[in-house]
Amino acid sequence: MIEKLKELGWKKTGGFLVMAFVAFAFIFGGFGGGFSTNNQNNIAKINKTNVTSQDFIDYINQSGISQEAIRDNLENNIIEELLSGLISTTLIDLEIKDFDLSINERTILKNIKENKNFHDESGTFQRIKYEKFLLSNNLSAPMFELQLKNRELQKHLFDFIGAGTITPNFLIEKKFEENNKSLDIEYFDMENLYRKKADYTANEIEVFMDENKDQLKREYIDFKYVILNPKNLIGIEEFNQEFFDVIDSIENKISQGSTFDTILEDINVDIVEVNEFAPSSSKQINEDLIYSKKTSKIDLIESGDNFLLYNIDNQYDRAPDLNDEIIKGEIVELIYQKGKFDYNREIIEEIQNKKFDNLKFEELAGSKKEYSSINSIEDDKLIDINSVKMLYALPVNSFALVNKEDKIYLVKITRTNKNSFNETDEKYIKFVNAQNTNNRKSILQSYDQLLNTKYQVQLNQKTIDRIKNYFK
């Protein structure tokens, strides 16, 4: 549907907002169940404006989509998508009429003559190139000029709606300077301040487990499974129709309620039995996959180039076993991460309550303090981009916890440096365009909401069904 908008030339004018409004209504039934009318030619109604089935057929013809393509995509709601495109176009036309926008023939002629596709090498308009373009696209001059006029009117509409979205230069310059100043910082890695994993005692681990016993319980399963492939099912390594016939037969038996052992009566494969299983850091592809499917007691699933037929015999919850070194390591990791979180939270609370000062910063940093600069709000070489944006919102001598991937740093902003720029710089020009685009987008989104209340769109489902039947 978005591609359809691009064909209509709305990408640069903001008309995609209207299409989004229409698509939303289609998906969630916002158009209602239809309207009462004696005219079976009407496919839709927008306030008091009727959209006829002939309008829709004309729109389909203009879209260039073949009847075969429409027929093949009826189940994919292509009729509804095309109709939403027509309704969007009609909404725009109604808005143009409501605002009494117009364009004269002289402007259309000027646009044609300024089109570089119709110029020779010296930049002079060539009538013959224009005529060839019309012929190659099966267009008449009046039809093409009407299309051009409609596009210009649409552009005027959205220019009209977006009027006044240009941000004053002094505000843009101020914001650009703020975003492109450099920050001098002092920082250090918090890792050395956290309690080491090896320092947690057995008693502390037991207390942690007791306090979090419900959250730490894990579901275990006892199950058995077999690996099925062409080699052990039909004696060859090729995935052929005979193999898939056997697979289909197994799936049918499962759906009919056959047991795991019954299904394997005539199949000579090794059965793998697994007890007390729960996923761990040690990856086991088949077992982990079966565990993820444990809501089905018996099933046939794909695993790479094999199929797995499994049967779950038992499911139960169990507290972690600290005699298992892998599980114990996972519990210690949880305690360690909680300790880091609690320590970081204390630092953040002290900063927020203005109880954290330079003396405390120097005490914690010790000999680990480093110095660096952040060159702009987009400079994420040292720390994560979201942390950079947070720092740029803080004043000098502020403290903050920031991160880069899995590392946490405590940072102090020591100075800001204003960087000079030229209004002809590509970076500055892009920034200006982005600011104006964002402002325009905000206004058009508000306009989109207005359309929701201004127009009531109703569909005639019987006519839609009749058109669908025509294409079948």
C-alpha positions, 0 to 999 in steps of 0.5 A: 500500500505504501508503494501505491502512495509512492506511485501517486507521488505523495512521498514528498508531500506527506500524503502517506499519513492519509493512507495510514489513516485509511489502512488503520480503519480497514484493519480495525473496522473503523469504517462500519459495516456499510451504508444503506443505499438503493444505488448498488453502483456505490462501493463507498461513501465519504460523508455525502460523496459517493464512490461508485464501482465505476470509479473503482474500476477506473482506478484499477485500470489506471493502476496498471495492475493486470486482472491476473495479478488481482485474481491471484491476490484476492485472498491477500486482500488486494481489492481492499488495498486498492479501494483504500488507495481510491478512498485516500485519493478521494479524501485528498480531492475533497480536502483540495476542494474544501480549501478551494485550492487551484492551479492554472494551466500556465503553471502546468505548462511551465512544469512540463517545459522545465522537465529535464526528461523533455530537454535536449543536450543544451537544456532546451525543451523538445516537443518531440521528446514530450510526444514520444513520452506520451506515446510510450506510456499510452497517455494522451496530453490531456490525461498526462496534464490532468495527472500533473495538475492533480499532483501539483494540487496535492503538493499545494495542499500539504504545503498549505497544511505544513505552512509555518513549519520552518524553524527560525535560524537562530533556534536552529543554530543554537540547537546545532551548537548544543548538539555539536559542542564537545564534552571533556569528561573524567571517567572510570570503569565501575567493575573494580568497585563491585563485589567479586563472584568468588567473595559470595559465601555459601550462606549468602547463596543459600539466603538468596535462594530462600528469598527467591525460591519461587522465581528460581524454580525451574521446570524440568522434563523427562522425555525420549526422542528419535532422530529421523532422516532419509538414511534411517527411514528409507535407507538412502540419503535423498529427501524424496517423496517416499521419505516425506510419505513416511513423515506424513504417515507419522504426523497422521498417527500423532493426530489420531492419538497413536503413542510414541511406542506404537508409531515406532513399532515398524521403524528401527531407530535408536531411542534417546532417553533424557531425564531431569532436563532443563536448558543451561548454558551448555547448548544441546540443540535437539534437547533445547528444541524439544524443551521449547515445544514442551506444551505438546506431549508428543510431536514431530518437529524439524531440527536442521536436516533431521526430524525429531519425534519426541514424547514427554513423559513427565514435567515438574518444578524443582529448586536449583541443585547447588551440587551441580556446578553449572547451576551453582555458577548461574545462581552466583551470576544472578547474585553478582548481577543483583549486587551490581544493580544495587550498588549502581542504584545507590550511586544514582540515588546519591547523584539525584539527591545531590549527595554525590560530590567531587570528593566521593568521585575522586575516592571511588576513582582512585588511580583508575581515572581516565580522561577523554572528550566526546565530540558531538551528540552523535559520537558513540565511540566511547559510550553508548549513544543513549548515554551520550544524549543523556550527558548532553542534557546535563550541565558542567560538573554533573555526574552520571552512570553510563554504559558501553555494551556490558561495561558501566562507567561513572562520568564527570563532565568537566567542561564544554567546548563550543565548536565553530561551523559554517552554514554551508557545511553539509552536516549543518544543511542536513540538520536544518532539513531534518529539523524542518522535516520533523516539524512538518511531520508533527503538523501532518500527524495532527492533520491526520487526526483531524481527518479521522473526525472530519470524514466518515467513510462507509463501505458497501460490502455487497458491491465489494463482494460483487467486484471480487466475484467478477475477478474470480 
